Each structure stands twice: as structure tokens, then as C-alpha cells.
Amino acid sequence: MAGHSKWSNIRHRKERQDKKKGKIWSKCSRAIIAAARSGGPDPDVNLALRYAIDEAKYANMPKDTIQRAIDKGAGAAGGDNFESITYEGYGPGGVAIIADALTDNRTRTVNDLRLAFSRQGGNLGQSGSVAFLFQTRGQILIPAAKANEEQLMELALEAGADDVEAPEGEDGYWAVLCDPSSFIQVKEAIEAAGVEIEQAEITKIPDNTVAVTGDDARKLMNLIDAIEDNDDVQKVYTNADIDEEDLD
């Protein structure tokens, strides 16, 4: 059992996502369309589409909206061709930032992100400039009250998980971590046991965190907001560790 997580600020991130539900749904739709267009409409054989659909479900996106996105991606001819690109850089306080994007115009996207970084005292870097600071992991979040340590540890580890991190407080989340190759089987084992999953995704987790306070914390949050508000950006990852007082 790992100790309290310093890398996630999970509750704050989820609160921000809830406030941007309309934007999140738009990003989910784009991911579904792109996945269906490149790999077909069947999530049983198109793993990227399965991931995209699952994330849309965890964002409470309506089933008919999900299906319309699948149909649009599978049936579109001559539509927008989205390209998957990862952007990397440093924000205020030396925080490493990664932004995964789906774009039909990489020149527009990179110019928008470079401007966002520069306005908040950051720098957009070259490919590989910060990626080495993160690991790609499967992450499954479970509300603290929905599982107990013994049950979840046994269930998750037997299914192939690497670790289970304890929630930070009663309103926190258990975080089940696994290799991406084990993600589906771990998630399905938890679901089969009737344990409620709040969110499940393939994500990027930093090896170490950077403490950010005061004005740097404010600038960093403004930068993350600007990046997340970009229609082309799907996900944003950082290695920031911001305490509750600064987050509030």
C-alpha cells in the first residue's frame, strides 16, 4: 500500500472537470470520432475506441451522444482528420506539463499553446523535454466509502494491479494503479465485484513532484486552465504538488 499520494490532487482535478462538463463532453466526442475513424466502430476490436467510450461514460455523457460520435467517426468521408500530438513544456515554478491533443491543424494548436505558456511565465519545449519524468499507467479511481482496504487490495492485486493508493480523507479516492496492458482486466475485475468506479483511464503519472506555492501556484493554475480550455487539447498532466490552501 502506497502512502498518501502527492502526485494527483485528484479531488481538485475532478471538481474542475465537473465544472467544465460541456467542454469535457466535446473532447470525449472528438476522441471517439477519431478512434472510430481510424480503427472502426467496434470497441471489442478497437481498443482506442473502447478507452474513449469508457471515459465518456465516466464523464456521464449520454449513450445516444456517444453513439452519434461513433457513427460520425465510422461513417465520415472527407471529414476532419484529427492527428494525435503530445506537447511538452515547463510552467511556473519549474513544473513539467504534458498536453495530449487531437488536432486538425497542428500549426494553430502549437501557436495557441505557445502563447498560453508564455503568458503565464512558462515555456513550450521540444518533444521529449519532460516526458521522461512521467510513466504511462492505468489508473482506476474508487470513492473512499465504496471499498475497504482489504477487499480492494486483494481484488486489484489478484487481477494484475501493481499498487493501491489510499484515499486522502473521507471524500478522497482509492487509486488502483496498473500497467496499461493490464488495465482492462483490472477494471473488469473491479466492476464484476460490484465496486463502484468513479473514473478509469490510461494516464501519465510523474515519478516525482514539484512543490508549487503562492504566485507560482496561481500562475500555474491559470496556465492549466488555458491549456484545458483549448478545444484541441484532450488531457493535461503535470508533476505539480499544490497544497489545499493554495488550491482553494
VOPAGU-2260 file (C-alpha; in pm, 1 decimal, decimal comma):
REM VOPAGU-2260
SITE   aa  ch    i         X         Y         Z
SITE  MET   A    0       0,0       0,0       0,0
SITE  ALA   A    1     149,2     330,8    -102,8
SITE  GLY   A    2     121,8     633,2     122,0
SITE  HIS   A    3     -81,2     946,2      62,1
SITE  SER   A    4     -49,2    1048,3    -299,7
SITE  LYS   A    5     138,1    1371,5    -372,3
SITE  TRP   A    6     110,9    1349,6    -748,3
SITE  SER   A    7    -255,4    1378,2    -821,3
SITE  ASN   A    8    -458,5    1642,2    -636,6
SITE  ILE   A    9    -738,0    1413,3    -751,4
SITE  ARG   A   10   -1033,6    1578,3    -584,5
SITE  HIS   A   11    -944,9    1922,2    -713,7
SITE  ARG   A   12    -894,9    1790,3   -1065,3
SITE  LYS   A   13   -1232,6    1619,4   -1063,9
SITE  GLU   A   14   -1405,9    1931,1    -931,9
SITE  ARG   A   15   -1255,8    2129,0   -1218,6
SITE  GLN   A   16   -1368,7    1865,7   -1467,8
SITE  ASP   A   17   -1724,3    1873,8   -1330,9
SITE  LYS   A   18   -1737,1    2249,9   -1379,8
SITE  LYS   A   19   -1631,4    2204,3   -1741,0
SITE  LYS   A   20   -1870,1    1920,1   -1822,9
SITE  GLY   A   21   -1973,6    2066,5   -2160,0
SITE  LYS   A   22   -1611,5    2106,8   -2263,3
SITE  ILE   A   23   -1528,3    1755,2   -2140,3
SITE  TRP   A   24   -1810,2    1605,2   -2347,3
SITE  SER   A   25   -1683,5    1786,7   -2655,7
SITE  LYS   A   26   -1336,6    1642,5   -2601,8
SITE  CYS   A   27   -1480,4    1293,7   -2543,1
SITE  SER   A   28   -1674,2    1318,5   -2868,8
SITE  ARG   A   29   -1362,2    1415,8   -3058,5
SITE  ALA   A   30   -1169,2    1121,6   -2911,4
SITE  ILE   A   31   -1449,4     879,3   -3004,1
SITE  ILE   A   32   -1477,2    1017,2   -3357,5
SITE  ALA   A   33   -1100,7     994,6   -3412,6
SITE  ALA   A   34   -1081,3     640,4   -3271,9
SITE  ALA   A   35   -1378,9     514,2   -3474,2
SITE  ARG   A   36   -1243,7     673,3   -3789,8
SITE  SER   A   37    -901,0     513,2   -3755,7
SITE  GLY   A   38    -995,4     171,6   -3615,4
SITE  GLY   A   39   -1362,4     110,0   -3689,3
SITE  PRO   A   40   -1681,7     129,0   -3482,1
SITE  ASP   A   41   -1647,7    -194,0   -3281,6
SITE  PRO   A   42   -1495,3    -132,8   -2935,2
SITE  ASP   A   43   -1434,2    -506,3   -2892,7
SITE  VAL   A   44   -1164,0    -491,9   -3160,4
SITE  ASN   A   45   -1076,6    -120,2   -3143,7
SITE  LEU   A   46    -906,2     -67,3   -2807,5
SITE  ALA   A   47    -864,8     307,9   -2855,9
SITE  LEU   A   48   -1238,2     338,8   -2912,6
SITE  ARG   A   49   -1310,9     129,2   -2604,5
SITE  TYR   A   50   -1097,2     358,9   -2390,7
SITE  ALA   A   51   -1266,0     666,6   -2539,5
SITE  ILE   A   52   -1615,1     528,1   -2478,9
SITE  ASP   A   53   -1532,9     433,2   -2120,7
SITE  GLU   A   54   -1400,6     780,5   -2044,9
SITE  ALA   A   55   -1713,7     934,3   -2196,3
SITE  LYS   A   56   -1929,0     712,9   -1973,7
SITE  TYR   A   57   -1734,7     815,1   -1662,6
SITE  ALA   A   58   -1794,9    1176,9   -1766,9
SITE  ASN   A   59   -2170,4    1094,2   -1766,7
SITE  MET   A   60   -2201,2    1153,7   -2138,0
SITE  PRO   A   61   -2541,6    1029,3   -2266,1
SITE  LYS   A   62   -2541,8     698,6   -2453,5
SITE  ASP   A   63   -2707,2     846,1   -2761,8
SITE  THR   A   64   -2442,3    1119,2   -2778,8
SITE  ILE   A   65   -2170,6     855,3   -2758,9
SITE  GLN   A   66   -2336,0     653,6   -3034,9
SITE  ARG   A   67   -2367,0     960,5   -3259,7
SITE  ALA   A   68   -1994,7    1021,8   -3219,9
SITE  ILE   A   69   -1918,0     658,3   -3310,1
SITE  ASP   A   70   -2143,7     678,6   -3615,4
SITE  LYS   A   71   -1989,1    1006,6   -3723,3
SITE  GLY   A   72   -1637,5     868,7   -3697,1
SITE  ALA   A   73   -1715,9     539,5   -3867,3
SITE  GLY   A   74   -1921,8     689,2   -4148,0
SITE  ALA   A   75   -1743,1    1015,5   -4213,3
SITE  ALA   A   76   -1583,5    1057,6   -4553,6
SITE  GLY   A   77   -1377,6    1367,3   -4618,8
SITE  GLY   A   78   -1433,1    1497,8   -4267,0
SITE  ASP   A   79   -1179,0    1646,0   -4032,7
SITE  ASN   A   80    -871,0    1428,6   -3998,2
SITE  PHE   A   81    -756,2    1454,4   -3638,4
SITE  GLU   A   82    -390,2    1399,5   -3560,0
SITE  SER   A   83    -273,2    1284,4   -3218,4
SITE  ILE   A   84      12,6    1501,8   -3088,8
SITE  THR   A   85     173,9    1538,5   -2747,6
SITE  TYR   A   86     309,2    1877,7   -2641,1
SITE  GLU   A   87     555,4    1923,5   -2356,2
SITE  GLY   A   88     686,4    2217,8   -2160,0
SITE  TYR   A   89     760,0    2380,7   -1826,5
SITE  GLY   A   90     527,5    2602,2   -1627,9
SITE  PRO   A   91     579,9    2841,5   -1335,6
SITE  GLY   A   92     796,6    2701,2   -1056,9
SITE  GLY   A   93     965,3    2456,9   -1294,5
SITE  VAL   A   94     658,1    2232,6   -1315,7
SITE  ALA   A   95     663,4    1982,3   -1603,8
SITE  ILE   A   96     349,9    1983,9   -1819,7
SITE  ILE   A   97     229,9    1742,2   -2087,4
SITE  ALA   A   98     -71,8    1810,7   -2309,0
SITE  ASP   A   99    -222,0    1537,2   -2527,1
SITE  ALA   A  100    -404,9    1684,0   -2825,9
SITE  LEU   A  101    -621,7    1577,0   -3116,2
SITE  THR   A  102    -594,3    1844,5   -3382,0
SITE  ASP   A  103    -678,4    1902,1   -3746,6
SITE  ASN   A  104    -434,6    2194,8   -3761,0
SITE  ARG   A  105    -107,9    2146,3   -3573,7
SITE  THR   A  106      14,0    2498,9   -3658,3
SITE  ARG   A  107    -288,8    2652,9   -3488,4
SITE  THR   A  108    -257,4    2427,1   -3186,0
SITE  VAL   A  109     112,8    2480,5   -3124,4
SITE  ASN   A  110      79,3    2858,2   -3165,2
SITE  ASP   A  111    -212,5    2868,2   -2918,7
SITE  LEU   A  112     -23,9    2659,7   -2663,7
SITE  ARG   A  113     300,0    2856,8   -2701,6
SITE  LEU   A  114     105,0    3176,3   -2630,8
SITE  ALA   A  115     -65,6    3021,3   -2326,3
SITE  PHE   A  116     268,2    2909,5   -2181,8
SITE  SER   A  117     439,1    3244,7   -2239,2
SITE  ARG   A  118     157,0    3445,9   -2081,4
SITE  GLN   A  119     198,5    3261,7   -1750,1
SITE  GLY   A  120     576,0    3251,7   -1737,6
SITE  GLY   A  121     619,2    2905,6   -1887,6
SITE  ASN   A  122     789,9    2765,7   -2195,1
SITE  LEU   A  123     668,7    2518,2   -2454,5
SITE  GLY   A  124     950,9    2270,8   -2511,6
SITE  GLN   A  125    1058,9    2012,8   -2763,6
SITE  SER   A  126     924,7    1659,5   -2786,4
SITE  GLY   A  127    1080,8    1452,7   -2508,3
SITE  SER   A  128    1173,4    1751,0   -2292,3
SITE  VAL   A  129     962,9    1635,7   -1996,6
SITE  ALA   A  130     810,8    1301,1   -2098,6
SITE  PHE   A  131    1093,4    1112,6   -1924,9
SITE  LEU   A  132     963,6    1247,2   -1592,2
SITE  PHE   A  133     634,3    1055,2   -1626,1
SITE  GLN   A  134     516,7     694,8   -1650,6
SITE  THR   A  135     215,2     583,5   -1851,4
SITE  ARG   A  136     -11,2     389,3   -1614,6
SITE  GLY   A  137    -363,5     259,8   -1588,2
SITE  GLN   A  138    -545,7     441,4   -1308,2
SITE  ILE   A  139    -881,2     348,1   -1157,5
SITE  LEU   A  140   -1041,7     579,8    -902,8
SITE  ILE   A  141   -1290,6     448,9    -646,2
SITE  PRO   A  142   -1468,6     669,7    -389,2
SITE  ALA   A  143   -1325,3     613,7     -40,5
SITE  ALA   A  144   -1658,8     499,3     102,5
SITE  LYS   A  145   -1722,9     245,0    -175,2
SITE  ALA   A  146   -1447,9      -4,1     -87,5
SITE  ASN   A  147   -1241,0    -119,8     206,1
SITE  GLU   A  148    -866,9    -171,1     202,6
SITE  GLU   A  149    -861,0    -548,5     241,6
SITE  GLN   A  150   -1127,0    -610,8     -22,6
SITE  LEU   A  151    -977,7    -374,1    -277,3
SITE  MET   A  152    -617,5    -479,1    -223,7
SITE  GLU   A  153    -699,0    -847,2    -271,5
SITE  LEU   A  154    -926,5    -786,3    -568,0
SITE  ALA   A  155    -697,1    -545,5    -751,9
SITE  LEU   A  156    -368,2    -725,1    -697,3
SITE  GLU   A  157    -511,3   -1063,6    -797,0
SITE  ALA   A  158    -639,0    -903,5   -1118,3
SITE  GLY   A  159    -290,9    -774,1   -1203,3
SITE  ALA   A  160    -271,1    -427,4   -1045,8
SITE  ASP   A  161      67,2    -302,1    -924,8
SITE  ASP   A  162     -47,3     -86,2    -634,6
SITE  VAL   A  163    -343,5      59,2    -448,3
SITE  GLU   A  164    -305,7     407,5    -302,2
SITE  ALA   A  165    -509,4     510,1       0,0
SITE  PRO   A  166    -761,9     796,8     -21,0
SITE  GLU   A  167    -669,5    1136,3     119,5
SITE  GLY   A  168    -962,0    1184,8     357,3
SITE  GLU   A  169   -1317,5    1056,9     362,4
SITE  ASP   A  170   -1407,8    1235,8      39,1
SITE  GLY   A  171   -1098,6    1111,1    -142,3
SITE  TYR   A  172   -1045,9     820,0    -377,9
SITE  TRP   A  173    -871,9     485,8    -376,1
SITE  ALA   A  174    -631,9     487,3    -670,3
SITE  VAL   A  175    -563,1     149,0    -830,0
SITE  LEU   A  176    -253,9     161,2   -1049,2
SITE  CYS   A  177    -152,0     -91,3   -1312,3
SITE  ASP   A  178      43,2    -140,6   -1630,1
SITE  PRO   A  179    -156,6     -28,5   -1936,9
SITE  SER   A  180    -151,8    -387,3   -2065,0
SITE  SER   A  181    -342,1    -499,5   -1752,3
SITE  PHE   A  182    -584,4    -205,6   -1743,1
SITE  ILE   A  183    -888,8    -371,9   -1899,0
SITE  GLN   A  184    -867,2    -691,4   -1691,3
SITE  VAL   A  185    -817,4    -498,8   -1365,1
SITE  LYS   A  186   -1107,3    -264,6   -1440,4
SITE  GLU   A  187   -1337,2    -551,3   -1538,4
SITE  ALA   A  188   -1247,5    -747,8   -1223,3
SITE  ILE   A  189   -1336,7    -448,4   -1006,0
SITE  GLU   A  190   -1662,0    -393,4   -1193,8
SITE  ALA   A  191   -1750,1    -763,7   -1170,6
SITE  ALA   A  192   -1710,3    -744,9    -791,8
SITE  GLY   A  193   -1971,2    -469,5    -780,5
SITE  VAL   A  194   -1728,3    -199,8    -667,5
SITE  GLU   A  195   -1825,4     144,9    -792,8
SITE  ILE   A  196   -1566,1     307,0   -1018,2
SITE  GLU   A  197   -1563,2     685,3   -1037,4
SITE  GLN   A  198   -1310,9     712,3   -1319,1
SITE  ALA   A  199   -1077,6     482,3   -1511,7
SITE  GLU   A  200    -819,8     586,8   -1767,9
SITE  ILE   A  201    -474,1     541,5   -1912,4
SITE  THR   A  202    -286,9     837,7   -1769,8
SITE  LYS   A  203      61,0     979,5   -1715,0
SITE  ILE   A  204     193,5     984,4   -1357,0
SITE  PRO   A  205     509,8    1172,4   -1257,0
SITE  ASP   A  206     794,8     988,3   -1089,3
SITE  ASN   A  207     844,6    1284,8    -854,7
SITE  THR   A  208     653,0    1603,4    -778,4
SITE  VAL   A  209     747,2    1970,9    -756,2
SITE  ALA   A  210     600,9    2178,4    -474,1
SITE  VAL   A  211     441,7    2499,8    -602,1
SITE  THR   A  212     310,7    2778,2    -378,4
SITE  GLY   A  213     194,6    3138,9    -380,7
SITE  ASP   A  214     209,5    3334,5    -705,5
SITE  ASP   A  215     363,9    3042,7    -894,0
SITE  ALA   A  216      66,2    2826,3    -793,9
SITE  ARG   A  217    -178,3    3091,2    -917,3
SITE  LYS   A  218       3,7    3129,5   -1249,8
SITE  LEU   A  219      23,6    2752,0   -1289,9
SITE  MET   A  220    -349,3    2706,3   -1235,1
SITE  ASN   A  221    -418,9    2985,1   -1486,2
SITE  LEU   A  222    -191,4    2809,7   -1735,6
SITE  ILE   A  223    -359,2    2473,1   -1683,2
SITE  ASP   A  224    -699,6    2637,6   -1728,1
SITE  ALA   A  225    -585,8    2796,4   -2055,1
SITE  ILE   A  226    -447,6    2467,0   -2186,1
SITE  GLU   A  227    -756,7    2268,8   -2083,7
SITE  ASP   A  228    -983,8    2527,4   -2245,7
SITE  ASN   A  229    -813,5    2473,0   -2581,0
SITE  ASP   A  230   -1054,2    2267,8   -2793,5
SITE  ASP   A  231    -768,2    2063,3   -2939,5
SITE  VAL   A  232    -629,4    1951,1   -2602,1
SITE  GLN   A  233    -766,2    1625,7   -2464,0
SITE  LYS   A  234    -571,5    1584,6   -2139,0
SITE  VAL   A  235    -319,5    1775,1   -1932,4
SITE  TYR   A  236     -67,5    1619,9   -1691,8
SITE  THR   A  237     171,2    1790,5   -1450,5
SITE  ASN   A  238     411,6    1696,8   -1174,1
SITE  ALA   A  239     289,7    1981,0    -952,1
SITE  ASP   A  240     221,5    1933,5    -583,1
SITE  ILE   A  241      -5,5    2217,7    -468,3
SITE  ASP   A  242    -132,1    2223,2    -110,9
SITE  GLU   A  243    -501,5    2261,3     -25,1
SITE  GLU   A  244    -469,0    2623,9      85,4
SITE  ASP   A  245    -322,6    2734,3    -246,9
SITE  LEU   A  246    -575,2    2522,6    -440,5
SITE  ASP   A  247    -862,0    2689,8    -256,3
